[in-house]
């Protein structure tokens, strides 16, 4: 009898504990975006498009820069042998076969052989500017995205806060927590999304700048070596 009472009390206590337990609520990214309302969804969509554009520019440029930096370590030695032996046509053929920014600069200098050294240097510098422009293609767009994305996210924050304040002002003493939460969701989700896109764009931009500078340094070093070759006494 006593044992039966203890078992009933234990069972009732367990049921009460189960009923009283708080259910943990999870929120997925999709649900979080949906909770932000139309304004938040439009801004998130815009930021997503900017992320796609930034990713495309980064990978397209990184592959182009990687291809531009590839050059045979023996290239300048071969050019030196051809020029020293007067085989200008062979040197030009070699440059055409390599087909890199460095080889195009050297080829520009080879076509000016026989003219004053200053004219050759000027031709190489002009060709170098065109090569640098090609390497930096669309990189400025990536820089713009890295700066604009956080501001677009903050715009969503301002819109979300305005919506929340509007709901509070028109509540008439009874605040609808759900409508208020929608404005806060808009404020927070757009801020996070904008910062993520901005950080990704900023890192990608700086990485491309570093890789581009390495190629430019390679171009300058080989150009100086070629000019020194032409300046050597015969």
C-alpha positions in Angstrom: 0.0 0.0 0.0 2.7 2.4 1.0 4.8 1.4 -2.0 1.9 2.0 -4.3 1.4 5.5 -3.0 5.2 6.3 -3.5 5.0 5.0 -7.1 1.9 7.1 -7.9 3.5 10.2 -6.4 6.7 9.6 -8.4 4.7 9.2 -11.6 2.7 12.3 -11.0 5.8 14.3 -10.2 7.5 13.0 -13.4 4.5 14.0 -15.5 4.4 17.5 -13.9 8.2 17.9 -14.6 7.7 16.8 -18.2 4.8 19.2 -18.7 6.7 22.0 -17.0 9.9 21.5 -19.1 10.6 24.3 -21.6 10.9 23.1 -25.1 14.1 24.3 -26.8 13.3 26.2 -29.9 15.7 26.1 -32.8 15.7 28.6 -35.7 17.3 27.7 -39.1 18.8 30.3 -41.4 15.9 30.0 -43.8 13.4 30.6 -41.0 15.5 33.5 -39.8 15.4 35.2 -43.2 11.7 34.6 -43.6 11.1 36.2 -40.2 12.8 39.4 -41.4 9.8 40.4 -43.5 9.8 41.6 -47.1 12.3 44.5 -46.5 14.8 42.2 -44.9 14.4 39.5 -47.6 15.0 42.0 -50.4 18.2 43.2 -48.7 19.4 39.6 -48.0 18.8 38.8 -51.7 20.8 41.8 -52.8 23.6 40.8 -50.5 23.5 37.2 -51.8 23.8 38.5 -55.4 26.8 40.6 -54.3 28.4 37.6 -52.7 28.0 35.6 -56.0 29.5 38.4 -58.0 32.4 38.8 -55.5 33.1 35.0 -55.6 33.1 35.0 -59.4 35.5 37.9 -59.7 37.8 36.4 -57.1 38.1 32.9 -58.7 38.3 34.3 -62.2 41.1 36.7 -61.3 43.0 34.2 -59.1 43.1 31.7 -62.0 44.2 34.5 -64.5 46.9 35.8 -62.1 48.1 32.2 -61.5 48.4 31.6 -65.2 50.2 35.0 -65.7 52.8 34.2 -63.1 53.9 30.9 -64.7 57.1 31.3 -66.6 60.1 29.1 -67.3 63.0 30.0 -65.1 65.3 29.5 -68.1 63.3 31.9 -70.3 65.5 34.9 -69.8 68.6 32.8 -70.4 67.2 31.7 -73.7 66.3 35.3 -74.6 69.9 36.4 -73.7 71.4 33.7 -76.0 69.1 34.6 -78.9 69.7 38.4 -78.6 73.5 38.0 -78.1 73.7 35.8 -81.2 71.6 38.2 -83.2 68.7 35.7 -83.5 66.0 38.3 -83.0 63.3 36.2 -84.9 64.0 33.2 -82.6 63.6 35.4 -79.6 60.3 36.7 -80.8 59.1 33.2 -81.5 60.1 32.1 -78.0 58.1 35.1 -76.5 55.1 34.1 -78.6 55.3 30.5 -77.4 55.5 31.5 -73.7 52.6 34.1 -74.0 52.8 35.6 -70.6 52.9 39.2 -69.3 56.7 39.0 -68.9 57.2 37.5 -72.4 54.9 40.2 -74.0 57.0 42.9 -72.3 60.2 41.3 -73.5 58.8 40.9 -77.0 57.9 44.6 -77.0 61.5 45.5 -76.1 62.8 43.1 -78.8 60.8 44.8 -81.5 62.5 48.1 -80.5 66.1 46.8 -80.7 68.2 49.2 -82.6 66.5 52.3 -81.2 67.8 54.3 -78.3 67.7 52.5 -74.9 65.3 55.2 -73.5 62.8 54.5 -76.3 62.9 50.8 -75.6 62.4 51.5 -71.9 59.4 53.7 -72.6 57.9 51.1 -74.9 58.3 48.4 -72.2 56.7 50.7 -69.5 53.7 51.5 -71.7 53.2 47.8 -72.4 53.6 47.1 -68.7 50.8 49.5 -67.9 48.5 47.6 -70.2 49.4 44.3 -68.6 48.8 45.7 -65.1 45.4 47.0 -66.2 44.6 43.5 -67.5 45.7 41.9 -64.3 43.6 44.3 -62.2 40.4 43.8 -64.3 37.3 44.0 -62.1 39.3 44.0 -58.9 37.9 47.5 -58.1 34.4 46.0 -58.3 35.5 43.6 -55.5 36.7 46.5 -53.4 33.4 48.3 -53.9 31.5 45.2 -52.8 33.6 44.9 -49.7 32.8 48.4 -48.7 29.2 48.6 -49.9 27.9 45.3 -48.4 28.2 46.3 -44.7 26.5 49.6 -45.5 23.6 47.8 -47.2 23.4 45.5 -44.1 23.2 48.6 -41.9 20.5 50.0 -44.1 18.5 46.9 -43.3 19.2 47.5 -39.6 17.8 51.0 -39.8 14.8 49.8 -41.7 14.2 47.0 -39.1 14.5 49.5 -36.2 12.1 51.9 -38.0 9.6 49.1 -38.3 9.9 48.2 -34.7 9.5 51.8 -33.5 6.5 52.1 -35.8 4.9 49.1 -34.2 5.5 50.5 -30.7 4.1 53.9 -31.6 1.0 52.4 -33.1 0.4 49.7 -30.4 -2.0 51.8 -28.4 -0.7 50.4 -25.2 -0.7 46.8 -26.4 2.5 45.9 -28.1 2.4 42.9 -30.5 5.5 41.0 -29.7 5.5 39.1 -33.1 5.4 42.3 -35.2 8.0 43.8 -33.0 10.2 40.7 -33.4 9.9 40.9 -37.2 11.5 44.3 -37.2 14.3 43.1 -34.9 14.9 40.1 -37.2 15.2 42.4 -40.1 17.7 44.6 -38.2 19.9 41.7 -37.0 19.9 39.4 -40.1 20.8 42.1 -42.6 23.6 43.3 -40.4 25.1 39.9 -40.1 24.7 39.2 -43.8 26.2 42.5 -44.8 29.2 42.0 -42.5 29.8 38.5 -43.8 29.8 39.6 -47.5 32.0 42.6 -46.6 34.5 40.5 -44.8 34.7 37.9 -47.6 35.0 40.7 -50.2 37.7 42.5 -48.2 39.8 39.3 -47.7 39.4 38.4 -51.4 40.4 41.9 -52.6 43.6 42.0 -50.5 44.6 38.5 -51.5 44.2 39.5 -55.2 46.3 42.7 -54.6 49.1 40.7 -53.1 49.1 38.1 -55.9 49.0 40.9 -58.5 51.9 42.8 -56.9 54.0 39.6 -57.1 53.4 39.4 -60.9 54.2 43.1 -61.3 57.4 42.6 -59.4 58.2 39.7 -61.7 57.6 41.8 -64.8 59.7 44.7 -63.5 62.6 42.3 -62.6 62.7 40.7 -66.0 62.3 44.1 -67.8 65.3 45.4 -65.9 67.3 42.3 -66.8 66.4 42.7 -70.4 67.5 46.4 -70.5 70.7 45.4 -68.7 71.3 42.9 -71.5 70.9 45.6 -74.2 73.2 47.9 -72.2 76.0 45.4 -72.0 79.0 46.3 -74.1 79.4 44.1 -77.2 
